[in-house]
């Protein structure tokens, strides 16, 4: 069994989205939109309205030993139904 939701992505842009009931998560590359929807509904006990996904291209990072590759990853924008909130993003 794969872990669908890896971690929440908390940035300034994503915090702005939270005002519109849109939360952003890093998800497994193999996860579909329905997998993400059911995982969020079970984990946070909220009603999901719709899910958008985006495949992000990995780039290379440079350190003192040279360049190292960063793997590709996938993120999901989860829009909740009206009146629903995820307490983790609200600071509670």
Beta strands, then each sheet from edge to edge (+ up, - down):
strand 1: 5-8
strand 2: 22-27
strand 3: 48-56
strand 4: 60-63
strand 5: 66-69
strand 6: 73-80
sheet 1: 1+ 2- 6+ 3-
sheet 2: 4+ 5-
end
